[in-house]
Amino acid sequence: MKQILIFFILFFSIHSQSQTYVKVNALTTPFTIPNVGIETSIGKKSSFQFDILVSPWKSINGKPRQFYTFIPEYRYHFREKYNGFYVGAHIGASIFNFQKWNYLNTDKYEKGFGYLMGATIGYQAKINDKFVLDCFLGGGSSQGFYKGYYIGTNERYETAKKYNKSGEWIPYRGGVMVSYKLN
């Protein structure tokens, strides 16, 4: 009970002293892949953002295109929060039922989960007291654990007993977030 009380006191004291923005990615949303987030102040030049990128499409042209990515990120702002350049560090997770880029002309797809560990660089431009544009690009190490299947038969095409593993250093996030200040 004490832990719950301490959590609520900390949450409301931080929240009452912080600026919080809700965000939507203007570049991914028109492609019906919503990327939404929330960013809140946690220090003089620091903020914390949590965002979700979702492709809910089980199939596009007969190919699986479904994934969910969750990324919590610490951000350091060089000048002031929500106005100017920043860098961020994150560790995130993903769940996918997707055909990888190197299998686009085949009948193979992968189903599994993974984690992401990397950095983001961005620039935030204040439009007025309520709106901010956040232009960003991020990437790092993407580590996946998956089972590979043939489209149509759902038979496995690889011989791993449990999960196949795949790791890449790639850019995996970016866009322009339209941010609205809540408080």
Secondary structure, 3 states (H helix, E strand, C coil): CHHHHHHHHHHHHHHHHCCEEEEEECCCHHHCCCEEEEEEECCCCEEEEEEEEEEEEEEECCEEEEEEEEEEEEEEECCECCEEEEEEEEEEEEEEEECCHHHCCCCEEEEEEEEEEEEEEEEEEECCCCEEEEEEEEEEEEEEEEEEEECCCCCECCCCCCCEEEEEEEEEEEEEEEEEECC
